[in-house]
Amino acid sequence: MLTDPNFHRVFLEMKPVFRCASCGAAFSLDETPAAVAHLANGGPYPCNECERAFASEQGLAVHRARTHKAAGVPA
């Protein structure tokens, strides 16, 4: 056993991570579908009604208005 008070233990948790080069968002291996959607569709603003994601809030708002406009209107 080491008794040197200057000895430090370092624990590394080695998990594969997908990282977006544009915004820095990180996804674990368990989040592969979300990572693919994010990286393929351009950004950190995911649509909660489909699997697309957008680089800006404005892009997401336009998408939702055009694609999901009926979903927000009560019948």
C-alpha positions in Angstrom: 0.0 0.0 0.0 1.2 3.5 -0.9 1.3 5.9 2.0 2.8 8.9 0.1 0.4 11.8 0.6 1.5 13.2 -2.7 0.2 10.1 -4.6 -3.0 10.7 -6.3 -5.3 8.2 -8.0 -6.9 9.1 -11.2 -10.0 7.3 -12.4 -11.0 7.7 -16.0 -14.3 6.6 -17.4 -13.8 5.6 -20.9 -17.1 5.9 -22.8 -17.4 6.5 -26.5 -18.7 10.0 -27.3 -20.0 11.6 -30.4 -19.2 15.3 -30.4 -20.7 17.9 -32.8 -17.9 20.0 -34.3 -20.3 22.9 -34.8 -21.8 23.4 -31.4 -19.9 21.0 -29.1 -22.9 18.9 -28.1 -21.9 15.5 -26.9 -23.8 12.2 -27.2 -23.0 8.9 -25.5 -23.1 5.6 -27.3 -26.6 5.1 -25.8 -27.8 8.3 -27.6 -26.7 7.2 -31.0 -30.1 7.9 -32.7 -30.1 11.4 -31.2 -26.5 12.0 -32.3 -27.2 10.9 -35.8 -30.3 13.1 -36.0 -28.3 16.1 -34.6 -25.3 15.7 -36.8 -27.3 14.9 -40.0 -29.9 17.7 -39.6 -27.7 20.5 -38.5 -28.0 21.5 -34.9 -28.7 21.5 -31.2 -32.4 22.5 -31.5 -34.3 19.2 -31.9 -38.0 19.1 -32.9 -40.0 17.3 -30.2 -42.4 16.0 -32.8 -40.0 14.3 -35.3 -36.3 13.4 -35.5 -35.1 16.6 -37.2 -32.8 19.1 -35.5 -31.9 22.7 -36.5 -28.9 25.0 -36.1 -31.1 27.9 -34.8 -34.2 28.4 -32.8 -35.6 30.3 -35.9 -35.0 27.3 -38.1 -36.8 25.1 -35.7 -39.8 27.6 -35.4 -40.1 27.7 -39.2 -40.0 23.9 -39.5 -42.6 23.5 -36.8 -44.9 26.1 -38.4 -44.6 24.5 -41.8 -44.5 20.8 -40.9 -46.4 20.5 -37.7 -48.8 23.4 -38.0 -51.9 21.2 -37.6 -50.5 19.7 -34.4 -50.6 23.0 -32.4 -54.2 23.9 -33.5 -57.0 22.6 -31.4 -59.8 20.9 -33.4 
